[in-house]
Amino acid sequence: MLKTTFAALAFCLASLTASAADEPPAAPASVRFAIVKTASLQTHEWLLFSGGRFEPAETAFSAFLIQHGNDRFLFDSGLGSQVDAQYAADMPGWNRPFFRYDQPVRPAKDQLAEAGIGPITRIVVSHSHWDHLSGLSDFPQAEVWLAAAEHALVNQPSQAVGGVWPSQVAGITGWKDIVFDRGPFEGFDASHDLYGDGRVVLVPMPGHTPGSVGLFVTTDSGRRFFFVGDVVWNAGALKTGAPKHWAARLFVDHDVAQTQAAIELIRAAMARDPKLVVVPAHDAKVQAALGLFPAWVQ
Ligand SMILES: [Zn+2]
């Protein structure tokens, strides 16, 4: 009896070993993204960066849908369904000529629902300014990932320039810290690899706000993309490393020198990899060239 049991056990172990050895290695997860443009503003290039031309330029307000295997999340939330009320409540009157958006607004929530995509359970925000948090309230079930350095702003909402709007964070409870638990990445001090395979990696980019973050994504085609939030508003600024228009940077950049250091790190990454595609949160031209949701960038 005992002998039979041992024999059976040995057989089981052999089968287990064999099946483990025979199992093909897990296929790498498919990675792609889509640019969900929620609104835009017709403006001029010279207002976006120092040395910009006196030519029309379009600013986009976009959320970025990142898909990794069966998981997906939004990087920024774009302008949401409540943006008009939020703007009426919290944008100071003297700022309205400078910080605005054109109608119509097409919230990410509506675009994703039309395409049958949902639910969104995680939103990672590049920083906590109004035009990046507006859509949070459309996804009340989602975790909201934010760099720890940004939490002081969220905890004390205010209508001050650079402040977090009370109307946008009231009722948002799913805050999570982004923990930069890995070492330097692409010249940045630290990193957080969201899936552990190097395909979707967050890096700290303080300056525009204390807790601004950037996101590197490598898609299935091997193309590499770098979402840089508002470190620059327009990719044209990266040609020379130009800062924002002088008035704009005094208003909106928390630390001008630190923002400039982040711009130089982006330029260094571009120099190392000339094929790297840098995607500023508001550069409509770069985003249109890649294609907008429901198209995917593979
Ligand atoms: Zn912005």
Boltz pocket constraint, residues with backbone or C-beta under 6 A from the ligand:
constraints:
  - pocket:
      binder: B
      contacts: [[A, 129], [A, 131], [A, 132], [A, 230], [A, 281], [A, 282]]
      max_distance: 6.0
